Amino acid sequence: MDDLRVPKRPVSVEVLLPGAGARRMALYLAGAAVDHEGPERPRDLLEGGLAFIPALDEESGAMTFLHRRGLLAIRVDRALDADEEEVTLPTEHEVEVLLDDGTLLPGLVSYVRPPDRSRLLDVLGEAPAFLRLLQGDQVTYVNTRHVVRVALASR
């Protein structure tokens, strides 16, 4: 029966949960993604069809199941977000994202879009379930269900 199991690799992430703050957890990613070349990425799990994502709480050692729609955000090492190289310069906006629990997440929204759909408003309006926010050497996937406001950062 073990020959039918799909090998997975644990990846350490920071999970932001409503009312519980941030917790270190391990997500289990497949060696090959279903809809693109290369290994499965954390965002593939977040944008996938499963309502619950299995995770290991690194502090308690307990197996847990995260309801995808209930998550505030997941923060990962930027290396885990590696994408195909873009041949076009991205549009970037420094923003502050306010979540419904009061959490404020500063970061950079970076994207490549056709010129007629390249406004930040277009990106936010058509965003997948999780908005990709660059924060230094990390990427935070913010659940758009919990976003109250996205403000351009004052410089």
Secondary structure by P-SEA (a helix, b strand, c coil): ccccccbbbbbbbbbbcccccbbbbbbbbccccccccccccaaaaaaccccbbbbbcccccbbbbbcccccccccccccccccccccbbbbbbbbbbbcccbbbbbbbbbbccccccccaaaaaaacccbbbbbcccbbbbcccccccccccccc
